[in-house]
């Protein structure tokens, strides 16, 4: 089964290479990024024509789930992957809808899409792999940081970033 | 009275906030930055019923919205700085070959 996630994020990846007129005008591609033993396919935003109207959809992530027993581990890794990407590239990565698609082709661009939220696209050279140090305190800090980056409410952003500072003092109670 | 942990966080904030505030052109608070973010942002955001004289956040006030946006920008930088200080390479990216 393929786990698919419709994202609210301005990020799209491109395969690294020289900046040429051709590469700058080429369609954005889906790229596979290794993280925590999984390969996450980041699909770029897409347009879809229906009844003469064009709908804009945001990016999507898909990942192969080898067996149902692997689902919880993949779901955990997926969230940590989003937090790592949001922190590393300082851009929102919000999982809006999740779904499952049969088969074993994570490169299929259809599955779970949400309306495109960001008018601009933040194009980044696709890394081969992203890794986060295996430290629960760091994972928590990155997770809360992503909540802050994703939020549009200034009050909630302030709370999240202040909580990152608190989470950073591992083992100490907040005052 | 802040706990020892809160004081340590205040010290971190006080040693870094001015730089980020200056970058974002945010005026300093009347208290120090650590106390301000703890009392007038975090606690004010979490509680609407507050002791007399304490800040009550009202998002309907236009000026308050601008101040909160500014504060969020400074706190974002502080949060990233704190993570980077404790974990110098928190997220490692392996580039792809051309």
Interface residues (C-beta under 8 A of the other chain):
Chain A: X15 X16 X17 X18 X84 X87 X88 X90 X125 X126 X127 X128 X129 X130 X131 X132 X133 X135 X138 X141 X142 X145 X148 X149 X154 X155 X156 X157 X158 X159 X160 X161 X162 X163 X164 X165 X166 X168 X169 X172 X173 X174 X175
Chain B: X2 X3 X4 X5 X6 X7 X8 X9 X12 X13 X37 X38 X41 X42 X45 X46 X57 X59 X65 X68 X69 X71 X72 X75 X76 X78 X79 X80 X82 X83 X86 X87 X89 X90 X91 X92 X93 X94 X95 X96 X97 X98
